[in-house]
C-alpha cells in the first residue's frame, strides 16, 4: 500500500502609471483574455473557467504552484499493487458555504455525476476508468477501477474532478453551471456578462484563510486594454501578456513580470497514416528543416525554450532526449531518399490567433527552403474543432498538418503524452491528431498506468518518450513561457505550469 500526505491604452503604451482606481484594497481583480464559459467543474474544458472553478471548489487532491501533487479534501490514500483499488481518507469537519456537510456520500455523488454518460458532461473522461465508488464510512471512500490506472490520484487533481455540492446541483438543475460553489477558498457571488465575482468563504476549512476578501474575474480580450487596466490600478493581475508587450512594463517598479517556463509543448502534427507523412524520413526531414532557435526568437521574442522531449520538463517522469538540431542539407537528402527530391505540397491548419498564424507563416518560409510548399489555412475554433473530432479516421481526415500544442493539468506523464501519442487515442477518443501509432509507445504508456510504483512508471515513460522522439510524429517546436504581470502589492499569485491562474491559500493584497 502507498500513502500520500481604450481610454487607458495610451497610458499603457507609454508605460505611465496612472492613479490607482477606487477598488477596495482587498478586492483582487484578475483580467484575462477570454470569456468565462461556466462554473460547473465537471463541464469545463478551458483554462480560464477551470481556474475560476479551482477558487470556488476543491478536489480530493490538488496541484500546487509547481504542479506537485498535495492533499486536498483527502488527507491520504491507499492503493493495491495492481492500481485497481483506491481508498481515500477524507478530512473531517468540512462544510460547503451553505452549511452542507462534506463527507463520503458527497464524493460518491460527485464521481457518479461526473462519470455518468447520461449527464453529457465535458469532463466525463476523468472518470471513465471508474467501475464503482463506495461509501465505506462517513470519512472513507473506496474506488474500484475497471482497469489499472496508476495515475488515478493525479487524475483527481484535475479541475474536472473538483467536488460539487449535491444540494446546489439539485437546486439549480440545468442552471448549476452558473451557480456552482464548492468548499474552496471563495464563494460564488455573481456572473454578469464578462465579470465573475467571488467572496471569501467564511466556512473555509483552514481558520484565518483566505486573507483576500473578494476576487473579481474580468474578461478583457484586447491585450492593450488589459495592460492599461494594470497601469491604472483597475486590475491587479493580467494574463497573458504577449511577449512583445513585456518591455512596456518590465521597467516599472510598481509591477512584477511573471515569466516561467510552462508545461505547454508546442508542435505541428502531421498525419502519420497518409503520404507523405507516413514515412519517418519525411517527418525527420520536417524537423531538421526548421530553425527552432529562430522560431523561439522571432515568434516568442525569446520567451520559449528548446524542446527535448514530447512533454515538458516539470511533468513527472520527464526524460531529456537528444536535441534535434537544424540541418536543412540533411533534410533535403532525406526527402530525396524518401522519393521527394523536389519536395511536395501540403496544407497547415490552425486558428486565427496571432501566435498560431505567425507560427504557420514561419514554417511556410522555413520549409520552402527544402522544397516543401505549405498553404496556410486558418479556421475559427468551432469550425476547426468540428473538422478534427468528426472525422471517422486517419484515411479520411481532411487536415494534413495542425498547428497546436499540449499541456497537462495533472502534472503526470500519463496526461502529459497519452492524449496525443497513444495509438488508441485517435479523435474523437482523445487528441492524437497526428494519427501516430507505435506498438512500443502504446505498450509503454499502458505499462505506466498498470502500477503505482514510481520506478516502474518512470521506466515505462522513459521508453515512450525516447521512441516517440525518434519516430518524429510531430514537428517539435519548443516550450513556451507563461507570461503575466501584476502589482507589487499582490503576494501569492502566479500561473501554474498548465497556464492556469493560481492563488495561494495565504495570498495577500495590500
ABEGO torsion letter per residue (X at the ends): XBBBXXAAAAAAAAGBBBBBBABBAABBBBBBABBBAEABAAABABAAAAAAAAAABBBABBBBAAGBBBBBABABBBBBAAGABBBBBBBBGBBBAAGBBBBAAAAAAAAAAAABAAAGBAAAAAAAABABBBBABAABBBBBBABBBAAAAAAAABAAABBBBAAAAAAAEAAAAAABBBABABBBABBBEABBBBBBBAABABBGOBABABBBBBBBABAAAAAAAAAAGABABBOBBBAAAAAAAAABAABBBBBBBBABBBBBBBBAABOAAABAAAAAAAAAABBAAAAAAAAAGGBBBBBABABBBGBBGBBBBBBAEBBAAAAAAAAAAAGBAAEBBBBBBBBABAAAAAAAAAAAAAAAAAGBBBBBBBBBAAAAAAAAAABAEAAABABABBBBEBBBAAGBAAAAAAAAABAAABOAABABAAGBBBAAAAAAAAAAAABABAAAAAAAAAAAAAAAAAAGABBBAEBBBBBBBBBAABBGBBBBAAGBBBBBAABBBX
